[in-house]
Amino acid sequence: MDSTVEIRWHGRGGQGAKTAALLLGEAAMSLGKYIQAFPEYGPERMGAPVASFNRISDKPIYLHSGITDPSIVLVLDHTLIDSVDVTAGLPADGKLIINTAMTPAEIRKELKLKAGKVFTVDASKISKETIGRDIPNTPMLGALIKVSGFLKIDDVLKDLETKLKKKFASKPEIIAGNLAAVKRAHEEIVSE
């Protein structure tokens, strides 16, 4: 990684955007990267739009402000594109990852995007089939690892498993489901 990667996560309260940003940050930190992971929300309720952010670098990060020009944007809920400008600040070479059953070409047309690269993955379907609930954050983490290339999937899975074992020691099905969700999204993400 030559420079700092800035990532913005869009989701709805309860979908795990904040948790995904924290998990990504912790995984990157465990591999010796410098990180920032933080949410931006107020007194929102379940289902309200929320955003979370990551900065990841090989060098110390001295910038302490919101992210306005992310190189990667993830959208955990496709319906947000009707009410939130998810492409705001995304540069011409930026990457957009959306949780949807639609193709990248359909998303590009819907958003009227002329530049950047669009990726889609049906993270909701994956999470329902692996975890048993529509919580798309861990599948989207797998998709991000594939698209970004700055972390290795096996390293992230190992770190995630360690963290999940601490939190869900008595629920091995949750651990296995989340790990399977990350792997599947990593394999199933589609690009143009």
N, CA, C and O of each residue as an XYZ file, in Angstrom:
768
protein
N       0.860     -1.170      0.000
C       0.000      0.000      0.000
C       0.907      1.233      0.000
O       1.703      1.428      0.918
N       0.778      2.054     -1.030
C       1.644      3.218     -1.175
C       1.162      4.422     -0.389
O       1.976      5.214      0.086
N      -0.138      4.573     -0.243
C      -0.677      5.750      0.425
C      -1.847      5.338      1.301
O      -2.162      4.155      1.431
N      -2.467      6.312      1.885
C      -3.610      6.040      2.744
C      -4.838      5.729      1.899
O      -5.157      6.452      0.955
N      -5.516      4.653      2.247
C      -6.771      4.291      1.595
C      -7.894      4.803      2.478
O      -7.915      4.538      3.680
N      -8.824      5.534      1.889
C      -9.971      6.045      2.634
C     -11.229      5.356      2.133
O     -11.474      5.269      0.930
N     -12.020      4.870      3.079
C     -13.205      4.062      2.771
C     -14.404      4.643      3.489
O     -14.315      5.044      4.650
N     -15.546      4.686      2.777
C     -16.800      5.128      3.399
C     -17.813      4.000      3.266
O     -17.989      3.430      2.189
N     -18.476      3.686      4.373
C     -19.517      2.666      4.433
C     -20.863      3.359      4.597
O     -21.016      4.200      5.483
N     -21.840      3.022      3.760
C     -23.204      3.521      3.906
C     -24.092      2.334      4.274
O     -24.017      1.269      3.661
N     -24.926      2.538      5.276
C     -25.863      1.487      5.656
C     -27.034      2.092      6.391
O     -27.211      3.310      6.436
N     -27.814      1.224      6.954
C     -28.917      1.643      7.811
C     -28.625      1.136      9.208
O     -27.969      0.109      9.381
N     -29.115      1.859     10.205
C     -28.909      1.435     11.580
C     -29.326     -0.018     11.764
O     -30.448     -0.393     11.424
N     -28.436     -0.825     12.294
C     -28.725     -2.242     12.526
C     -28.139     -3.172     11.480
O     -28.175     -4.390     11.655
N     -27.594     -2.621     10.383
C     -27.014     -3.470      9.335
C     -25.537     -3.768      9.572
O     -24.969     -4.636      8.909
N     -24.920     -3.072     10.494
C     -23.540     -3.379     10.844
C     -22.468     -2.582     10.136
O     -21.325     -3.035     10.070
N     -22.787     -1.408      9.600
C     -21.761     -0.588      8.935
C     -20.662     -0.191      9.925
O     -19.476     -0.246      9.601
N     -21.060      0.202     11.110
C     -20.080      0.583     12.129
C     -19.229     -0.619     12.517
O     -18.007     -0.509     12.617
N     -19.856     -1.746     12.730
C     -19.128     -2.956     13.120
C     -18.167     -3.391     12.027
O     -17.039     -3.789     12.319
N     -18.596     -3.320     10.772
C     -17.730     -3.719      9.659
C     -16.496     -2.824      9.585
O     -15.385     -3.312      9.377
N     -16.688     -1.517      9.756
C     -15.552     -0.593      9.731
C     -14.585     -0.908     10.872
O     -13.370     -0.870     10.683
N     -15.116     -1.217     12.045
C     -14.261     -1.565     13.181
C     -13.530     -2.878     12.945
O     -12.338     -2.981     13.233
N     -14.234     -3.890     12.419
C     -13.592     -5.177     12.130
C     -12.477     -5.024     11.101
O     -11.403     -5.606     11.251
N     -12.737     -4.238     10.052
C     -11.707     -3.991      9.043
C     -10.502     -3.301      9.669
O      -9.359     -3.695      9.435
N     -10.763     -2.277     10.458
C      -9.678     -1.552     11.111
C      -8.853     -2.442     12.016
O      -7.624     -2.383     11.995
N      -9.514     -3.264     12.808
C      -8.799     -4.166     13.714
C      -7.990     -5.208     12.952
O      -6.876     -5.544     13.353
N      -8.542     -5.720     11.860
C      -7.808     -6.698     11.048
C      -6.565     -6.052     10.439
O      -5.488     -6.649     10.445
N      -6.709     -4.837      9.915
C      -5.573     -4.138      9.323
C      -4.519     -3.822     10.385
O      -3.321     -3.945     10.130
N      -4.963     -3.417     11.566
C      -4.033     -3.096     12.646
C      -3.262     -4.343     13.088
O      -2.070     -4.267     13.386
N      -3.943     -5.485     13.129
C      -3.266     -6.717     13.554
C      -2.183     -7.127     12.549
O      -1.301     -7.923     12.874
N      -2.253     -6.583     11.333
C      -1.257     -6.874     10.301
C      -0.214     -5.768     10.185
O       0.561     -5.729      9.228
N      -0.203     -4.866     11.171
C       0.826     -3.834     11.216
C       0.489     -2.547     10.488
O       1.354     -1.685     10.331
N      -0.739     -2.402     10.045
C      -1.152     -1.171      9.362
C      -1.555     -0.126     10.399
O      -1.899     -0.460     11.533
N      -1.508      1.119     10.002
C      -2.047      2.208     10.808
C      -3.493      2.401     10.363
O      -3.797      2.349      9.171
N      -4.369      2.620     11.318
C      -5.790      2.664     10.970
C      -6.546      3.748     11.715
O      -6.127      4.232     12.767
N      -7.666      4.104     11.133
C      -8.723      4.855     11.805
C     -10.030      4.186     11.399
O     -10.214      3.820     10.238
N     -10.919      4.031     12.342
C     -12.246      3.469     12.069
C     -13.227      4.221     12.950
O     -13.114      4.207     14.176
N     -14.204      4.888     12.310
C     -15.121      5.701     13.104
C     -16.461      5.848     12.398
O     -16.527      5.873     11.169
N     -17.532      5.945     13.188
C     -18.865      6.149     12.605
C     -19.216      7.630     12.572
O     -18.564      8.461     13.205
N     -20.265      7.934     11.814
C     -20.822      9.288     11.812
C     -22.338      9.133     11.882
O     -22.981      8.783     10.893
N     -22.882      9.389     13.024
C     -24.323      9.315     13.171
C     -24.733     10.077     14.410
O     -23.911     10.366     15.280
N     -25.964     10.386     14.478
C     -26.522     11.076     15.633
C     -27.463     10.133     16.347
O     -27.146      8.956     16.523
N     -28.602     10.624     16.757
C     -29.540      9.783     17.505
C     -30.437      8.953     16.584
O     -31.627      8.796     16.853
N     -29.862      8.419     15.492
C     -30.670      7.654     14.555
C     -31.231      6.398     15.192
O     -30.699      5.881     16.175
N     -32.277      5.942     14.631
C     -32.912      4.720     15.102
C     -32.640      3.607     14.101
O     -32.084      3.840     13.027
N     -33.029      2.429     14.456
C     -32.880      1.278     13.578
C     -33.482      1.595     12.213
O     -34.631      2.027     12.125
N     -32.715      1.383     11.157
C     -33.194      1.620      9.803
C     -32.845      2.977      9.222
O     -32.989      3.181      8.017
N     -32.388      3.911     10.048
C     -32.019      5.238      9.542
C     -30.650      5.173      8.863
O     -29.812      4.360      9.254
N     -30.408      6.009      7.857
C     -29.099      6.010      7.188
C     -27.965      6.357      8.153
O     -28.079      7.276      8.963
N     -26.882      5.610      8.049
C     -25.678      5.850      8.845
C     -24.462      5.721      7.925
O     -24.544      5.128      6.850
N     -23.353      6.276      8.356
C     -22.099      6.133      7.613
C     -20.982      5.831      8.602
O     -20.994      6.302      9.739
N     -20.026      5.044      8.151
C     -18.822      4.750      8.923
C     -17.638      4.879      7.980
O     -17.791      4.852      6.759
N     -16.454      5.021      8.567
C     -15.277      5.337      7.765
C     -14.050      4.563      8.232
O     -13.943      4.159      9.389
N     -13.129      4.373      7.288
C     -11.819      3.805      7.589
C     -10.748      4.595      6.864
O     -10.942      5.061      5.741
N      -9.622      4.733      7.527
C      -8.370      5.138      6.887
C      -7.380      4.034      7.223
O      -7.274      3.609      8.373
N      -6.659      3.574      6.212
C      -5.686      2.507      6.410
C      -4.417      2.893      5.662
O      -4.460      3.295      4.500
N      -3.275      2.763      6.358
C      -2.012      3.194      5.763
C      -0.859      2.377      6.325
O      -0.970      1.772      7.392
N       0.257      2.369      5.586
C       1.494      1.765      6.085
C       2.268      2.747      6.960
O       3.216      2.362      7.645
N       1.862      4.007      6.935
C       2.542      5.054      7.694
C       1.567      5.663      8.698
O       0.354      5.567      8.508
N       2.068      6.283      9.757
C       1.172      6.930     10.722
C       0.213      7.906     10.037
O       0.574      8.574      9.068
N      -0.998      7.975     10.552
C      -2.038      8.844     10.002
C      -2.205     10.027     10.955
O      -2.566      9.856     12.119
N      -1.938     11.220     10.444
C      -2.036     12.415     11.274
C      -3.303     13.212     11.013
O      -3.615     14.145     11.753
N      -4.022     12.857      9.985
C      -5.259     13.536      9.639
C      -6.380     13.042     10.555
O      -6.578     11.836     10.704
N      -7.104     13.969     11.161
C      -8.210     13.605     12.060
C      -9.450     14.402     11.671
O      -9.833     15.363     12.338
N     -10.062     13.972     10.575
C     -11.275     14.642     10.108
C     -12.122     13.618      9.375
O     -11.702     12.482      9.152
N     -13.312     14.040      9.007
C     -14.172     13.156      8.239
C     -13.571     12.860      6.878
O     -12.653     13.551      6.437
N     -14.078     11.850      6.221
C     -13.596     11.464      4.904
C     -14.561     12.007      3.864
O     -15.737     11.645      3.838
N     -14.048     12.880      3.008
C     -14.897     13.494      1.987
C     -14.623     12.950      0.587
O     -15.478     13.048     -0.292
N     -13.445     12.381      0.375
C     -13.066     11.861     -0.940
C     -12.577     10.414     -0.825
O     -11.391     10.144     -1.014
N     -13.477      9.496     -0.519
C     -13.056      8.108     -0.328
C     -12.646      7.447     -1.635
O     -13.215      7.738     -2.687
N     -11.671      6.569     -1.573
C     -11.290      5.837     -2.782
C     -12.197      4.627     -2.988
O     -12.315      4.104     -4.096
N     -12.839      4.190     -1.895
C     -13.770      3.060     -1.964
C     -15.026      3.399     -1.162
O     -14.940      3.892     -0.038
N     -16.187      3.130     -1.748
C     -17.467      3.319     -1.059
C     -18.205      1.993     -1.071
O     -18.306      1.339     -2.109
N     -18.724      1.597      0.090
C     -19.548      0.401      0.200
C     -20.955      0.809      0.597
O     -21.140      1.666      1.461
N     -21.950      0.192     -0.037
C     -23.350      0.485      0.247
C     -24.013     -0.813      0.681
O     -24.188     -1.728     -0.123
N     -24.381     -0.889      1.957
C     -24.959     -2.111      2.520
C     -26.433     -2.280      2.195
O     -26.982     -3.371      2.348
N     -27.076     -1.210      1.748
C     -28.504     -1.261      1.429
C     -28.745     -0.496      0.138
O     -28.638      0.730      0.111
N     -29.067     -1.204     -0.917
C     -29.276     -0.618     -2.244
C     -30.299      0.516     -2.228
O     -30.174      1.463     -3.003
N     -31.310      0.437     -1.359
C     -32.351      1.474     -1.342
C     -31.809      2.833     -0.903
O     -32.468      3.852     -1.112
N     -30.632      2.867     -0.305
C     -30.048      4.146      0.110
C     -29.710      5.043     -1.072
O     -29.650      6.263     -0.921
N     -29.489      4.459     -2.243
C     -29.089      5.296     -3.369
C     -30.206      6.233     -3.820
O     -29.966      7.168     -4.584
N     -31.436      5.981     -3.344
C     -32.546      6.879     -3.647
C     -32.576      8.106     -2.736
O     -33.197      9.113     -3.074
N     -31.907      8.026     -1.579
C     -31.997      9.131     -0.628
C     -30.644      9.701     -0.192
O     -30.593     10.783      0.392
N     -29.558      8.991     -0.465
C     -28.223      9.432     -0.050
C     -27.327      9.452     -1.287
O     -27.356      8.521     -2.093
N     -26.539     10.502     -1.435
C     -25.599     10.553     -2.554
C     -24.381      9.710     -2.193
O     -23.383     10.227     -1.691
N     -24.472      8.421     -2.452
C     -23.413      7.492     -2.064
C     -22.144      7.690     -2.878
O     -21.082      7.210     -2.481
N     -22.226      8.378     -3.995
C     -21.041      8.609     -4.824
C     -20.371      9.952     -4.540
O     -19.385     10.292     -5.194
N     -20.878     10.713     -3.590
C     -20.306     12.025     -3.274
C     -18.819     11.887     -2.958
O     -18.432     11.095     -2.099
N     -17.996     12.655     -3.649
C     -16.568     12.674     -3.397
C     -15.792     11.511     -3.979
O     -14.565     11.482     -3.875
N     -16.465     10.557     -4.584
C     -15.784      9.395     -5.157
C     -15.003      9.858     -6.394
O     -15.600     10.400     -7.324
N     -13.684      9.654     -6.420
C     -12.905     10.129     -7.562
C     -13.155      9.295     -8.819
O     -13.786      8.240     -8.760
N     -12.658      9.776     -9.942
C     -12.861      9.108    -11.230
C     -12.330      7.674    -11.223
O     -12.843      6.824    -11.951
N     -11.312      7.399    -10.412
C     -10.774      6.048    -10.337
C     -11.269      5.303     -9.087
O     -10.701      4.281     -8.704
N     -12.326      5.820     -8.460
C     -12.870      5.227     -7.249
C     -13.592      3.913     -7.511
O     -13.893      3.559     -8.651
N     -13.859      3.202     -6.422
C     -14.525      1.906     -6.491
C     -15.785      1.944     -5.640
O     -15.761      2.365     -4.483
N     -16.884      1.495     -6.235
C     -18.179      1.474     -5.569
C     -18.635      0.022     -5.459
O     -18.734     -0.679     -6.466
N     -18.914     -0.429     -4.230
C     -19.361     -1.800     -3.978
C     -20.761     -1.732     -3.388
O     -20.968     -1.128     -2.335
N     -21.733     -2.358     -4.074
C     -23.126     -2.270     -3.620
C     -23.695     -3.650     -3.359
O     -23.502     -4.579     -4.142
N     -24.404     -3.768     -2.238
C     -25.141     -4.977     -1.887
C     -26.433     -4.984     -2.690
O     -27.380     -4.267     -2.368
N     -26.463     -5.798     -3.734
C     -27.644     -5.882     -4.591
C     -27.553     -7.130     -5.459
O     -26.472     -7.681     -5.665
N     -28.687     -7.559     -5.958
C     -28.725     -8.656     -6.928
C     -28.561     -8.111     -8.346
O     -28.446     -8.883     -9.298
N     -28.551     -6.789     -8.491
C     -28.391     -6.159     -9.805
C     -26.954     -6.325    -10.299
O     -26.050     -6.620     -9.518
N     -26.757     -6.133    -11.600
C     -25.415     -6.194    -12.169
C     -24.725     -4.844    -11.993
O     -25.389     -3.831    -11.773
N     -23.399     -4.825    -12.088
C     -22.699     -3.541    -12.037
C     -23.159     -2.580    -13.139
O     -23.255     -1.376    -12.905
N     -23.440     -3.097    -14.324
C     -23.902     -2.233    -15.422
C     -25.248     -1.589    -15.082
O     -25.471     -0.417    -15.386
N     -26.139     -2.348    -14.456
C     -27.444     -1.792    -14.057
C     -27.274     -0.699    -13.007
O     -27.957      0.324    -13.057
N     -26.366     -0.912    -12.058
C     -26.103      0.104    -11.023
C     -25.488      1.347    -11.661
O     -25.881      2.470    -11.342
N     -24.539      1.152    -12.550
C     -23.913      2.299    -13.229
C     -24.974      3.141    -13.935
O     -24.960      4.369    -13.856
N     -25.892      2.468    -14.624
C     -26.960      3.172    -15.335
C     -27.891      3.883    -14.356
O     -28.257      5.039    -14.572
N     -28.274      3.195    -13.283
C     -29.178      3.790    -12.293
C     -28.576      5.040    -11.657
O     -29.277      6.026    -11.431
N     -27.282      4.996    -11.370
C     -26.609      6.129    -10.734
C     -26.057      7.138    -11.733
O     -25.546      8.190    -11.349
N     -26.164      6.811    -13.015
C     -25.644      7.681    -14.077
C     -24.153      7.960    -13.882
O     -23.698      9.096    -14.025
N     -23.406      6.915    -13.556
C     -21.969      7.039    -13.336
C     -21.227      6.965    -14.655
O     -21.482      6.086    -15.478
N     -20.315      7.887    -14.845
C     -19.512      7.888    -16.056
C     -18.104      7.363    -15.792
O     -17.429      6.898    -16.711
N     -17.665      7.435    -14.551
C     -16.304      7.024    -14.212
C     -16.336      6.067    -13.027
O     -17.396      5.773    -12.474
N     -15.176      5.597    -12.656
C     -15.056      4.700    -11.520
C     -15.378      3.268    -11.892
O     -15.781      2.974    -13.017
N     -15.197      2.401    -10.945
C     -15.452      0.990    -11.154
C     -16.581      0.569    -10.207
O     -16.582      0.936     -9.032
N     -17.533     -0.199    -10.723
C     -18.697     -0.618     -9.946
C     -18.641     -2.128     -9.730
O     -18.368     -2.896    -10.653
N     -18.906     -2.535     -8.493
C     -18.940     -3.942     -8.105
C     -20.264     -4.215     -7.403
O     -20.786     -3.357     -6.691
N     -20.801     -5.405     -7.606
C     -22.013     -5.790     -6.876
C     -21.828     -7.176     -6.280
O     -21.097     -8.017     -6.802
N     -22.513     -7.377     -5.176
C     -22.552     -8.681     -4.513
C     -23.868     -8.737     -3.752
O     -24.279     -7.754     -3.135
N     -24.521     -9.878     -3.797
C     -25.791    -10.020     -3.080
C     -25.498    -10.431     -1.637
O     -25.712    -11.576     -1.238
N     -25.003     -9.460     -0.871
C     -24.606     -9.706      0.515
C     -25.798    -10.074      1.394
O     -25.648    -10.835      2.349
N     -26.967     -9.547      1.085
C     -28.159     -9.900      1.865
C     -28.488    -11.379      1.693
O     -28.761    -12.077      2.670
N     -28.462    -11.851      0.466
C     -28.730    -13.266      0.208
C     -27.685    -14.140      0.889
O     -28.019    -15.145      1.516
N     -26.420    -13.753      0.762
C     -25.341    -14.523      1.384
C     -25.529    -14.578      2.889
O     -25.401    -15.645      3.489
N     -25.833    -13.435      3.514
C     -25.979    -13.423      4.975
C     -27.189    -14.243      5.432
O     -27.137    -14.909      6.466
N     -28.268    -14.194      4.662
C     -29.438    -15.010      5.025
C     -29.099    -16.497      4.959
O     -29.527    -17.275      5.811
N     -28.332    -16.884      3.950
C     -28.002    -18.297      3.762
C     -26.912    -18.794      4.696
O     -26.872    -19.986      5.004
N     -26.026    -17.920      5.155
C     -24.918    -18.357      6.010
C     -25.118    -18.039      7.492
O     -24.704    -18.805      8.362
N     -25.755    -16.906      7.765
C     -25.938    -16.454      9.149
C     -27.374    -16.663      9.617
O     -27.636    -16.802     10.812
N     -28.304    -16.684      8.655
C     -29.708    -16.866      8.991
C     -30.473    -15.570      9.152
O     -31.660    -15.585      9.475
N     -29.795    -14.429      8.927
C     -30.423    -13.106      9.045
C     -29.830    -12.173      8.004
O     -28.711    -12.382      7.535
N     -30.578    -11.153      7.650
C     -30.102    -10.169      6.685
C     -29.254     -9.120      7.392
O     -29.723     -8.028      7.712
N     -27.998     -9.478      7.626
C     -27.021     -8.551      8.192
C     -25.825     -8.597      7.240
O     -24.954     -9.457      7.372
N     -25.787     -7.666      6.277
C     -24.823     -7.764      5.190
C     -23.409     -7.290      5.481
O     -22.584     -7.244      4.568
N     -23.103     -6.937      6.720
C     -21.795     -6.329      6.972
C     -20.615     -7.266      6.748
O     -19.640     -6.865      6.113
N     -20.669     -8.497      7.245
C     -19.506     -9.369      7.052
C     -19.348     -9.807      5.598
O     -18.215     -9.891      5.125
N     -20.435    -10.094      4.859
C     -20.209    -10.369      3.444
C     -19.586     -9.166      2.711
O     -18.729     -9.342      1.845
N     -20.011     -7.973      3.056
C     -19.455     -6.784      2.407
C     -17.969     -6.621      2.754
O     -17.195     -6.103      1.950
N     -17.579     -7.059      3.936
C     -16.171     -7.040      4.313
C     -15.379     -7.962      3.382
O     -14.291     -7.603      2.930
N     -15.919     -9.141      3.098
C     -15.267    -10.055      2.159
C     -15.147     -9.462      0.768
O     -14.120     -9.614      0.107
N     -16.205     -8.781      0.321
C     -16.177     -8.135     -0.991
C     -15.114     -7.043     -1.032
O     -14.387     -6.916     -2.016
N     -15.025     -6.260      0.035
C     -14.031     -5.186      0.104
C     -12.612     -5.746      0.033
O     -11.758     -5.187     -0.655
N     -12.364     -6.830      0.731
C     -11.022     -7.427      0.725
C     -10.641     -7.817     -0.705
O      -9.507     -7.598     -1.129
N     -11.579     -8.389     -1.435
C     -11.326     -8.783     -2.831
C     -11.039     -7.561     -3.708
O     -10.075     -7.560     -4.474
N     -11.869     -6.527     -3.598
C     -11.755     -5.349     -4.451
C     -10.517     -4.518     -4.121
O      -9.832     -4.040     -5.025
N     -10.232     -4.347     -2.849
C      -9.156     -3.442     -2.445
C      -7.774     -4.045     -2.659
O      -6.857     -3.361     -3.113
N      -7.625     -5.312     -2.336
C      -6.334     -5.966     -2.496
C      -5.276     -5.571     -1.484
O      -4.139     -6.028     -1.597
N      -5.601     -4.735     -0.489
C      -4.573     -4.315      0.452
C      -4.441     -5.235      1.663
O      -3.506     -5.083      2.448
N      -5.347     -6.172      1.825
C      -5.251     -7.197      2.856
C      -5.515     -8.546      2.195
O      -6.165     -8.618      1.153
N      -5.013     -9.597      2.800
C      -5.248    -10.942      2.276
C      -6.438    -11.560      2.988
O      -6.596    -11.407      4.199
N      -7.269    -12.256      2.236
C      -8.487    -12.841      2.793
C      -8.185    -13.791      3.948
O      -8.904    -13.780      4.948
N      -7.144    -14.608      3.838
C      -6.832    -15.555      4.912
C      -6.444    -14.845      6.207
O      -6.790    -15.300      7.298
N      -5.718    -13.719      6.081
C      -5.349    -12.944      7.269
C      -6.578    -12.347      7.940
O      -6.699    -12.364      9.165
N      -7.488    -11.822      7.128
C      -8.712    -11.218      7.670
C      -9.585    -12.288      8.322
O     -10.128    -12.069      9.405
N      -9.722    -13.439      7.673
C     -10.531    -14.523      8.239
C      -9.970    -14.989      9.576
O     -10.726    -15.246     10.514
N      -8.665    -15.096      9.664
C      -8.027    -15.524     10.912
C      -8.299    -14.514     12.028
O      -8.657    -14.892     13.143
N      -8.125    -13.230     11.717
C      -8.373    -12.185     12.710
C      -9.847    -12.148     13.107
O     -10.173    -12.025     14.288
N     -10.733    -12.254     12.122
C     -12.173    -12.240     12.388
C     -12.581    -13.429     13.259
O     -13.378    -13.280     14.185
N     -12.046    -14.583     12.965
C     -12.376    -15.769     13.759
C     -11.963    -15.577     15.221
O     -12.715    -15.923     16.131
N     -10.779    -15.029     15.441
C     -10.303    -14.767     16.804
C     -11.251    -13.824     17.537
O     -11.594    -14.063     18.695
N     -11.672    -12.761     16.872
C     -12.573    -11.785     17.504
C     -13.957    -12.379     17.769
O     -14.543    -12.157     18.828
N     -14.473    -13.132     16.799
C     -15.800    -13.730     16.968
C     -15.811    -14.792     18.055
O     -16.810    -14.947     18.758
N     -14.714    -15.525     18.204
C     -14.639    -16.556     19.255
C     -14.722    -15.931     20.643
O     -15.268    -16.531     21.569
N     -14.179    -14.726     20.783
C     -14.261    -14.037     22.073
C     -15.690    -13.589     22.356
O     -16.167    -13.691     23.487
N     -16.365    -13.097     21.335
C     -17.703    -12.551     21.521
C     -18.789    -13.620     21.522
O     -19.771    -13.512     22.256
N     -18.610    -14.656     20.695
C     -19.654    -15.675     20.527
C     -19.144    -17.072     20.861
O     -19.432    -18.029     20.142
N     -18.386    -17.193     21.951
C     -17.790    -18.481     22.320
C     -18.834    -19.585     22.457
O     -18.557    -20.741     22.138
N     -20.022    -19.243     22.925
C     -21.064    -20.259     23.126
C     -21.967    -20.438     21.897
O     -22.928    -21.206     21.939
N     -21.656    -19.735     20.815
C     -22.476    -19.816     19.599
C     -21.598    -20.073     18.372
O     -21.412    -19.180     17.545
N     -21.061    -21.284     18.252
C     -20.160    -21.571     17.129
C     -20.816    -21.413     15.762
O     -20.125    -21.192     14.767
N     -22.138    -21.525     15.702
C     -22.824    -21.362     14.420
C     -22.725    -19.926     13.907
O     -22.700    -19.702     12.697
N     -22.670    -18.958     14.810
C     -22.521    -17.559     14.406
C     -21.119    -17.331     13.855
O     -20.944    -16.627     12.860
N     -20.132    -17.921     14.496
C     -18.746    -17.799     14.031
C     -18.618    -18.407     12.634
O     -18.118    -17.765     11.711
N     -19.074    -19.649     12.493
C     -18.976    -20.345     11.201
C     -19.761    -19.615     10.117
O     -19.288    -19.497      8.986
N     -20.947    -19.127     10.448
C     -21.777    -18.421      9.473
C     -21.127    -17.151      8.967
O     -21.142    -16.879      7.767
N     -20.550    -16.363      9.880
C     -19.904    -15.121      9.472
C     -18.656    -15.377      8.635
O     -18.407    -14.669      7.659
N     -17.880    -16.371      9.006
C     -16.689    -16.703      8.221
C     -17.081    -17.180      6.822
O     -16.442    -16.820      5.834
N     -18.132    -17.988      6.749
C     -18.621    -18.456      5.447
C     -19.139    -17.285      4.617
O     -18.941    -17.254      3.402
N     -19.795    -16.329      5.254
C     -20.323    -15.160      4.549
C     -19.193    -14.334      3.939
O     -19.293    -13.892      2.795
N     -18.127    -14.129      4.695
C     -16.979    -13.372      4.186
C     -16.377    -14.088      2.981
O     -16.111    -13.465      1.953
N     -16.164    -15.389      3.109
C     -15.573    -16.175      2.013
C     -16.439    -16.136      0.764
O     -15.935    -15.924     -0.339
N     -17.745    -16.340      0.934
C     -18.639    -16.367     -0.236
C     -18.659    -15.033     -0.971
O     -18.573    -14.995     -2.198
N     -18.773    -13.941     -0.224
C     -18.800    -12.623     -0.875
C     -17.481    -12.351     -1.586
O     -17.464    -11.754     -2.663
N     -16.389    -12.782     -0.994
C     -15.070    -12.616     -1.605
C     -15.031    -13.337     -2.955
O     -14.405    -12.864     -3.904
N     -15.699    -14.472     -3.027
C     -15.727    -15.266     -4.266
C     -16.797    -14.802     -5.246
O     -16.607    -14.899     -6.459
N     -17.928    -14.296     -4.733
C     -19.092    -14.016     -5.585
C     -19.200    -12.577     -6.078
O     -20.069    -12.286     -6.901
N     -18.358    -11.677     -5.611
C     -18.451    -10.282     -6.048
C     -18.256    -10.210     -7.567
O     -17.438    -10.928     -8.143
N     -19.029     -9.326     -8.191
C     -19.028     -9.197     -9.646
C     -18.592     -7.779    -10.014
O     -19.007     -6.805     -9.386
N     -17.748     -7.683    -11.043
C     -17.341     -6.368    -11.543
C     -17.731     -6.253    -13.004
O     -18.101     -7.236    -13.646
N     -17.643     -5.055    -13.507
C     -17.997     -4.806    -14.914
C     -17.012     -5.475    -15.841
O     -17.146     -5.377    -17.060
